[in-house]
Amino acid sequence: MESCGKGVSQVSKLNSNFYLLQASPIFRELARENIDYLCNHVIERQYNKGDIVCRKGSLACSVFLIKTGTVSEIALDGNEFSTIAVIKNRFDYFGELGVLLEESYTTTAIVTSPAVILAIPGGVFRKVVWGNPAALKEILKMFKRGLQNSAQKFISCTMFNVEGRLAYLLLMMHQGQNDGSSIRIIQENLSRHCGISRQTVSCLLNGWKKQAVIDIQRGRISVLAVDKLTDILMNNAKSY
């Protein structure tokens, strides 16, 4: 493992695969020897925007951990209609359920910004996770959050119009930031997640920024007035 000193060595440490594995939620409770074992077997790969990391239905051979960039997991139904199930960033992982069950991937993962991703061979991942209840608990927690996100998306599409859907999504993401930090998401991914055009998303966000409801930075959105955003949500509920 690299030195933890200042300057270049500190930057090197933060960019190391060992640090990435150790800091990822699924592995942070593991002993040093388990992290070393994973680090010795991972394969680092670079991807361009639009590249497919894994496809739904193909045999799950690896679990993927994002080092840099963003990835969207796309859910497809039997008629090949698709929707974004979840957006992944640094330290996030995907493909774990298929690997643990030794079945196929349940979603298609598409790179939405240039990315560096670690591939953990399935046999290596299973050996570590099945032997560590803490890692398994984190996977179950992630699965629980996925179910909650699916329910939220169903609610937003059935209960609110276009403006309400965007307000609802931002409120849910803001509540998910336990430390009160800004939401890491680009407008293109907001557009896909809400099922509305990129131009409409931009127009709505800029309008809310002028009203001091939110603040917009590059790749980040901060909710400044939860009460105002909630009012926008309620005023844009569908009537039946």
Residue frames as qw, qx, qy, qz and C-alpha x, y, z in Angstrom:
[[0.000, 0.887, 0.462, 0.000, 0.00, 0.00, 0.00],
 [0.386, 0.614, -0.034, 0.687, 1.23, 3.52, -0.83],
 [0.313, -0.101, -0.467, 0.821, 2.49, 5.95, 1.81],
 [0.116, -0.803, -0.584, -0.019, -0.13, 8.04, 3.57],
 [0.375, -0.375, -0.070, 0.845, 2.11, 11.13, 3.63],
 [0.250, 0.777, 0.181, -0.548, 1.36, 14.52, 2.07],
 [0.119, 0.606, -0.496, -0.611, 1.81, 15.67, -1.51],
 [0.516, 0.312, -0.650, -0.464, 2.18, 13.19, -4.34],
 [0.145, 0.051, -0.975, 0.162, 2.09, 10.13, -2.08],
 [0.328, 0.291, 0.609, -0.661, -1.30, 11.17, -0.68],
 [0.573, 0.435, -0.197, -0.666, -2.72, 11.66, -4.18],
 [0.383, 0.282, -0.857, -0.198, -1.31, 8.28, -5.16],
 [0.099, 0.071, 0.900, -0.419, -2.95, 6.67, -2.13],
 [0.470, 0.382, 0.367, -0.706, -6.38, 8.14, -2.94],
 [0.607, 0.478, -0.356, -0.526, -6.11, 6.91, -6.53],
 [0.014, 0.313, -0.949, -0.017, -4.96, 3.41, -5.60],
 [0.626, -0.157, -0.632, -0.428, -7.13, 0.34, -6.15],
 [0.413, -0.171, -0.776, 0.445, -6.49, -0.69, -2.55],
 [0.081, 0.145, 0.350, -0.922, -7.99, 2.57, -1.28],
 [0.496, -0.016, -0.366, -0.787, -10.96, 2.27, -3.65],
 [0.607, -0.171, -0.768, -0.113, -11.74, -1.24, -2.44],
 [0.332, -0.183, -0.675, 0.633, -11.26, -0.33, 1.21],
 [0.135, 0.151, 0.203, -0.958, -13.48, 2.77, 0.94],
 [0.435, -0.157, -0.607, -0.647, -16.33, 1.14, -0.99],
 [0.617, -0.334, 0.258, -0.664, -19.37, 0.51, 1.28],
 [0.947, 0.000, -0.227, -0.226, -19.46, -3.19, 0.50],
 [0.820, 0.178, -0.404, 0.365, -15.84, -3.80, 1.56],
 [0.000, -0.750, 0.304, -0.588, -15.13, -1.19, 4.24],
 [0.714, -0.540, 0.301, -0.328, -15.55, -3.68, 7.12],
 [0.957, 0.189, -0.200, 0.091, -13.24, -6.29, 5.61],
 [0.698, -0.581, 0.239, 0.343, -9.90, -7.29, 7.13],
 [0.030, 0.774, -0.457, -0.436, -6.67, -6.18, 5.45],
 [0.343, -0.195, 0.871, 0.291, -5.95, -9.64, 4.06],
 [0.480, 0.559, 0.674, -0.049, -9.32, -9.69, 2.26],
 [0.263, 0.908, -0.017, -0.327, -8.66, -6.32, 0.65],
 [0.167, -0.596, 0.693, 0.371, -5.21, -7.52, -0.41],
 [0.472, 0.134, 0.861, 0.136, -6.78, -10.64, -1.91],
 [0.439, 0.778, 0.425, -0.146, -9.28, -8.57, -3.90],
 [0.067, 0.888, -0.261, -0.372, -6.61, -6.08, -4.96],
 [0.307, -0.412, 0.786, 0.345, -4.43, -8.87, -6.35],
 [0.393, 0.265, 0.861, 0.187, -7.23, -10.17, -8.57],
 [0.336, 0.780, 0.319, -0.420, -9.08, -7.09, -9.87],
 [0.515, 0.248, 0.478, 0.667, -8.76, -6.03, -13.49],
 [0.027, 0.652, 0.151, -0.742, -8.79, -2.28, -14.19],
 [0.412, 0.418, 0.645, 0.490, -10.52, -1.22, -17.41],
 [0.032, 0.348, 0.003, -0.937, -11.19, 2.12, -19.11],
 [0.293, 0.564, 0.764, 0.114, -14.52, 2.92, -20.78],
 [0.029, 0.081, 0.228, 0.970, -15.82, 5.69, -23.00],
 [0.444, 0.238, 0.344, -0.792, -19.25, 7.30, -22.76],
 [0.741, 0.291, -0.207, -0.569, -21.84, 4.96, -24.26],
 [0.342, 0.298, -0.891, 0.000, -19.84, 1.76, -23.70],
 [0.841, -0.329, -0.168, -0.396, -21.74, -1.20, -22.28],
 [0.163, -0.556, 0.761, -0.291, -20.08, -2.79, -19.24],
 [0.163, 0.043, 0.982, -0.080, -22.48, -5.73, -18.93],
 [0.435, -0.090, -0.457, -0.771, -25.77, -6.78, -20.51],
 [0.670, -0.086, 0.451, -0.584, -28.95, -8.07, -18.93],
 [0.938, 0.215, 0.030, -0.269, -29.29, -11.79, -19.56],
 [0.619, 0.531, -0.548, 0.186, -25.58, -12.51, -20.05],
 [0.829, -0.299, -0.409, 0.238, -23.81, -14.76, -17.54],
 [0.259, -0.935, 0.155, -0.186, -22.57, -12.74, -14.56],
 [0.857, 0.170, -0.281, 0.396, -18.83, -13.34, -14.50],
 [0.426, 0.122, -0.310, 0.841, -17.63, -10.23, -12.64],
 [0.209, -0.855, -0.416, 0.229, -18.70, -7.59, -10.13],
 [0.436, 0.544, 0.090, 0.711, -17.82, -4.04, -11.13],
 [0.404, -0.714, -0.287, 0.495, -16.58, -1.22, -8.88],
 [0.362, 0.858, 0.156, 0.330, -16.42, 2.35, -10.24],
 [0.617, -0.242, -0.100, 0.743, -13.11, 4.14, -9.78],
 [0.017, 0.359, -0.044, -0.932, -14.00, 7.24, -11.83],
 [0.228, -0.065, -0.615, -0.752, -16.93, 8.29, -14.01],
 [0.562, 0.081, 0.432, -0.701, -20.63, 7.41, -13.93],
 [0.105, -0.027, -0.942, -0.318, -22.65, 4.39, -14.99],
 [0.614, -0.012, 0.121, -0.780, -26.40, 3.98, -15.44],
 [0.216, 0.044, 0.975, -0.022, -28.07, 0.64, -14.84],
 [0.471, 0.106, -0.313, -0.818, -30.85, 0.17, -17.40],
 [0.459, 0.117, 0.829, -0.297, -33.83, -2.07, -16.64],
 [0.330, 0.140, -0.609, -0.708, -35.58, -3.67, -19.64],
 [0.699, 0.069, 0.489, -0.517, -38.98, -5.34, -19.75],
 [0.651, 0.117, 0.737, 0.138, -40.06, -8.22, -21.97],
 [0.528, 0.775, 0.341, 0.070, -40.89, -5.81, -24.81],
 [0.644, 0.147, 0.040, 0.750, -37.43, -4.19, -24.65],
 [0.102, -0.903, -0.104, -0.405, -38.75, -0.93, -23.17],
 [0.651, 0.017, -0.418, 0.633, -36.06, 0.55, -20.95],
 [0.269, -0.912, -0.059, -0.303, -35.71, 2.90, -18.02],
 [0.290, 0.521, -0.598, 0.536, -32.83, 3.97, -15.79],
 [0.733, -0.465, -0.496, 0.023, -32.99, 1.90, -12.60],
 [0.558, -0.770, -0.015, 0.308, -30.12, 3.65, -10.82],
 [0.443, 0.822, -0.238, 0.268, -27.14, 5.90, -11.51],
 [0.866, -0.363, -0.073, 0.337, -23.76, 4.79, -10.12],
 [0.144, 0.931, -0.274, 0.196, -20.71, 6.90, -9.18],
 [0.341, 0.514, -0.698, 0.364, -17.25, 6.43, -7.61],
 [0.196, -0.240, 0.817, -0.487, -17.18, 3.67, -4.94],
 [0.778, 0.133, 0.222, -0.573, -20.47, 2.21, -6.21],
 [0.180, -0.216, 0.936, 0.212, -20.66, -1.38, -7.45],
 [0.748, 0.253, 0.028, -0.613, -22.99, -3.42, -9.68],
 [0.661, 0.310, -0.649, -0.211, -23.45, -6.97, -10.94],
 [0.141, -0.374, 0.809, -0.431, -23.25, -8.44, -7.44],
 [0.743, 0.026, 0.411, -0.527, -26.60, -10.27, -7.39],
 [0.841, 0.427, -0.247, -0.223, -25.98, -12.16, -10.61],
 [0.375, 0.524, -0.725, 0.241, -22.52, -13.19, -9.43],
 [0.336, -0.289, 0.722, -0.531, -23.64, -14.31, -5.97],
 [0.799, 0.168, 0.364, -0.448, -26.51, -16.35, -7.44],
 [0.332, -0.233, 0.798, 0.445, -24.28, -17.58, -10.29],
 [0.476, 0.636, 0.606, -0.046, -26.95, -16.47, -12.75],
 [0.429, 0.519, 0.314, 0.669, -27.23, -13.71, -15.35],
 [0.121, -0.060, -0.179, 0.975, -27.01, -9.93, -14.92],
 [0.108, 0.637, 0.727, -0.232, -30.38, -8.37, -14.06],
 [0.192, 0.913, 0.117, -0.340, -29.69, -5.00, -15.72],
 [0.699, 0.475, 0.104, 0.524, -27.63, -3.53, -18.56],
 [0.412, -0.745, -0.042, 0.522, -24.93, -1.11, -17.37],
 [0.538, 0.681, 0.203, 0.453, -24.04, 1.77, -19.71],
 [0.492, -0.268, -0.124, 0.819, -21.23, 4.28, -19.12],
 [0.124, 0.904, 0.403, 0.073, -22.62, 7.84, -19.03],
 [0.053, 0.954, -0.294, -0.003, -19.28, 9.62, -18.62],
 [0.611, 0.488, -0.598, 0.176, -15.72, 8.37, -19.32],
 [0.765, -0.551, 0.180, -0.280, -14.98, 5.83, -16.60],
 [0.306, 0.420, -0.837, 0.174, -12.34, 3.64, -15.02],
 [0.835, -0.281, 0.034, -0.472, -13.90, 0.49, -13.55],
 [0.122, -0.417, 0.891, -0.130, -12.48, -2.43, -11.59],
 [0.824, -0.004, -0.394, -0.408, -13.74, -5.89, -12.55],
 [0.384, -0.420, 0.755, -0.325, -13.69, -8.40, -9.67],
 [0.392, 0.093, -0.863, -0.305, -13.84, -12.01, -10.90],
 [0.711, -0.367, -0.233, -0.553, -16.98, -13.80, -9.74],
 [0.837, -0.155, -0.493, 0.182, -15.20, -16.61, -7.90],
 [0.377, 0.158, -0.408, 0.816, -13.06, -14.12, -5.99],
 [0.327, -0.356, 0.039, -0.874, -16.07, -12.00, -5.06],
 [0.806, -0.325, -0.356, -0.344, -18.11, -14.99, -3.86],
 [0.723, -0.045, -0.537, 0.432, -15.26, -16.28, -1.72],
 [0.171, 0.173, -0.348, 0.905, -14.87, -12.93, 0.06],
 [0.438, -0.299, -0.054, -0.846, -18.56, -12.04, 0.45],
 [0.805, -0.277, -0.460, -0.252, -19.90, -15.43, 1.59],
 [0.689, -0.121, -0.517, 0.492, -17.22, -15.43, 4.27],
 [0.182, -0.022, -0.285, 0.941, -18.00, -11.92, 5.54],
 [0.015, -0.666, -0.738, 0.109, -21.49, -11.16, 6.91],
 [0.072, -0.663, -0.114, 0.736, -20.77, -7.40, 6.94],
 [0.011, 0.227, -0.587, -0.777, -20.31, -7.38, 3.15],
 [0.070, -0.361, -0.890, -0.270, -23.45, -9.44, 2.68],
 [0.067, -0.684, -0.561, 0.462, -25.41, -7.07, 4.93],
 [0.004, -0.517, 0.169, 0.839, -24.35, -4.10, 2.77],
 [0.059, -0.036, -0.787, -0.613, -25.57, -5.89, -0.36],
 [0.105, -0.554, -0.825, 0.034, -28.96, -6.49, 1.27],
 [0.069, -0.669, -0.272, 0.688, -29.15, -2.82, 2.29],
 [0.026, 0.313, -0.469, -0.826, -28.44, -1.79, -1.30],
 [0.085, -0.280, -0.884, -0.364, -31.15, -4.16, -2.53],
 [0.089, -0.661, -0.647, 0.370, -33.58, -2.58, -0.06],
 [0.012, -0.583, 0.040, 0.812, -32.72, 0.90, -1.34],
 [0.017, 0.064, -0.725, -0.685, -33.25, -0.31, -4.89],
 [0.078, -0.515, -0.849, -0.082, -36.78, -1.44, -4.03],
 [0.083, -0.713, -0.375, 0.587, -37.48, 1.92, -2.41],
 [0.039, -0.405, 0.362, 0.839, -36.17, 3.76, -5.49],
 [0.026, -0.204, -0.846, -0.492, -38.42, 1.69, -7.76],
 [0.090, -0.669, -0.713, 0.188, -41.43, 2.56, -5.63],
 [0.100, -0.654, -0.087, 0.745, -40.50, 6.24, -5.68],
 [0.026, -0.183, 0.588, 0.787, -40.15, 6.25, -9.45],
 [0.060, -0.439, -0.859, -0.257, -43.56, 4.61, -9.86],
 [0.116, -0.729, -0.507, 0.445, -45.10, 7.23, -7.55],
 [0.103, -0.519, 0.164, 0.833, -43.49, 10.14, -9.42],
 [0.008, 0.003, -0.721, -0.693, -44.71, 8.93, -12.81],
 [0.163, -0.494, -0.830, -0.203, -48.27, 8.21, -11.72],
 [0.259, -0.724, -0.523, 0.368, -48.90, 11.04, -9.25],
 [0.152, -0.741, 0.025, 0.654, -47.15, 14.11, -10.72],
 [0.622, 0.778, 0.089, 0.013, -46.81, 15.98, -14.00],
 [0.724, 0.475, -0.184, 0.464, -43.46, 16.87, -15.58],
 [0.021, 0.708, -0.342, 0.618, -42.47, 19.63, -13.14],
 [0.746, -0.507, 0.222, -0.371, -43.66, 17.58, -10.18],
 [0.983, 0.058, -0.096, 0.146, -41.63, 14.54, -11.25],
 [0.532, 0.516, -0.317, 0.592, -38.41, 16.55, -11.28],
 [0.302, -0.648, 0.312, -0.626, -39.21, 18.16, -7.93],
 [0.919, -0.313, 0.068, -0.229, -40.04, 14.76, -6.43],
 [0.894, 0.222, -0.214, 0.326, -36.78, 13.22, -7.65],
 [0.274, 0.592, -0.357, 0.668, -34.67, 16.06, -6.25],
 [0.557, -0.574, 0.247, -0.547, -36.45, 15.88, -2.90],
 [0.986, -0.158, -0.011, -0.048, -35.91, 12.12, -2.66],
 [0.757, 0.351, -0.251, 0.490, -32.23, 12.45, -3.60],
 [0.024, -0.670, 0.309, -0.675, -31.76, 15.34, -1.17],
 [0.758, -0.491, 0.178, -0.391, -33.27, 13.30, 1.66],
 [0.982, 0.044, -0.110, 0.146, -30.90, 10.47, 0.78],
 [0.466, 0.535, -0.360, 0.606, -27.90, 12.72, 1.41],
 [0.654, -0.592, -0.438, 0.172, -27.55, 12.12, 5.15],
 [0.532, -0.298, -0.122, 0.783, -24.76, 14.67, 5.50],
 [0.141, 0.862, 0.270, -0.404, -26.71, 17.44, 3.75],
 [0.315, -0.359, 0.507, 0.718, -24.24, 17.58, 0.86],
 [0.467, 0.467, -0.227, -0.716, -25.15, 18.47, -2.72],
 [0.868, 0.228, 0.416, -0.149, -26.61, 15.90, -5.11],
 [0.193, -0.463, 0.678, 0.537, -24.08, 14.48, -7.56],
 [0.571, 0.438, 0.691, 0.067, -25.93, 14.15, -10.86],
 [0.108, -0.154, 0.411, 0.892, -25.75, 15.65, -14.33],
 [0.496, 0.320, 0.148, -0.793, -28.80, 17.07, -16.07],
 [0.502, 0.242, -0.694, -0.455, -28.70, 14.42, -18.78],
 [0.254, -0.063, -0.948, 0.184, -29.19, 11.71, -16.15],
 [0.256, 0.278, 0.511, -0.772, -31.97, 13.71, -14.49],
 [0.518, 0.304, -0.299, -0.741, -33.68, 13.84, -17.87],
 [0.474, 0.107, -0.849, -0.208, -33.43, 10.07, -18.34],
 [0.104, -0.112, -0.870, 0.469, -34.52, 9.31, -14.80],
 [0.310, 0.361, 0.409, -0.779, -37.61, 11.54, -14.99],
 [0.422, 0.408, 0.768, 0.255, -38.52, 10.64, -18.55],
 [0.214, 0.926, 0.227, -0.212, -38.54, 14.28, -19.72],
 [0.664, 0.643, -0.013, 0.381, -36.41, 16.14, -22.24],
 [0.629, -0.130, -0.177, 0.746, -32.98, 17.55, -21.39],
 [0.085, 0.408, 0.139, 0.898, -34.15, 21.03, -22.45],
 [0.530, -0.655, -0.332, -0.424, -37.14, 20.88, -20.10],
 [0.768, -0.420, -0.305, 0.374, -34.92, 19.81, -17.20],
 [0.467, 0.079, -0.051, 0.879, -32.53, 22.69, -17.86],
 [0.151, -0.541, -0.245, -0.790, -35.37, 25.22, -18.11],
 [0.662, -0.636, -0.348, -0.189, -36.97, 24.06, -14.86],
 [0.746, -0.302, -0.242, 0.542, -33.70, 23.96, -12.94],
 [0.320, 0.226, 0.020, 0.920, -32.66, 27.43, -14.09],
 [0.339, -0.624, -0.285, -0.644, -36.06, 28.79, -13.10],
 [0.755, -0.577, -0.307, 0.049, -35.78, 27.23, -9.64],
 [0.642, -0.059, -0.166, 0.746, -32.27, 28.61, -9.28],
 [0.050, 0.451, 0.102, 0.885, -33.54, 32.16, -9.93],
 [0.584, -0.620, -0.231, -0.469, -36.14, 31.59, -7.21],
 [0.066, -0.568, 0.688, -0.447, -33.36, 30.45, -4.80],
 [0.922, -0.170, 0.060, -0.341, -34.96, 27.02, -4.49],
 [0.946, -0.047, 0.136, 0.291, -31.79, 25.25, -5.65],
 [0.037, -0.832, 0.435, 0.343, -28.21, 26.02, -6.59],
 [0.926, 0.367, 0.072, 0.050, -26.50, 24.46, -9.59],
 [0.238, -0.727, 0.572, 0.296, -22.82, 23.63, -9.85],
 [0.500, 0.451, -0.664, -0.325, -21.01, 21.50, -12.43],
 [0.538, 0.036, -0.842, -0.028, -22.34, 17.99, -11.96],
 [0.222, -0.245, -0.763, 0.555, -24.02, 18.91, -8.66],
 [0.288, -0.595, -0.344, -0.667, -27.32, 20.33, -7.43],
 [0.170, -0.069, -0.688, 0.702, -27.95, 21.73, -3.94],
 [0.272, -0.684, -0.609, -0.297, -31.46, 22.04, -2.52],
 [0.161, 0.239, -0.318, 0.903, -31.59, 25.40, -0.71],
 [0.441, -0.070, 0.277, -0.851, -35.29, 25.56, 0.19],
 [0.008, 0.107, 0.994, 0.028, -36.95, 22.23, 0.88],
 [0.263, 0.512, 0.608, -0.547, -40.27, 23.90, 1.71],
 [0.364, 0.587, -0.189, -0.698, -40.40, 25.74, -1.62],
 [0.216, 0.257, -0.864, -0.376, -39.51, 22.60, -3.56],
 [0.113, 0.258, 0.928, -0.243, -42.21, 20.72, -1.66],
 [0.357, 0.575, 0.288, -0.678, -44.73, 23.41, -2.63],
 [0.342, 0.461, -0.561, -0.597, -43.75, 22.98, -6.29],
 [0.058, 0.029, -0.995, -0.072, -44.25, 19.23, -5.90],
 [0.200, 0.418, 0.778, -0.423, -47.71, 19.56, -4.35],
 [0.346, 0.608, 0.047, -0.713, -48.83, 22.18, -6.88],
 [0.401, 0.445, -0.628, -0.497, -47.98, 19.80, -9.70],
 [0.369, 0.022, 0.911, -0.182, -49.81, 16.71, -8.48],
 [0.199, -0.133, -0.739, -0.630, -52.08, 15.13, -11.06],
 [0.499, 0.057, 0.400, -0.766, -55.80, 15.42, -10.49],
 [0.041, -0.083, -0.962, -0.255, -58.10, 12.46, -11.13]]
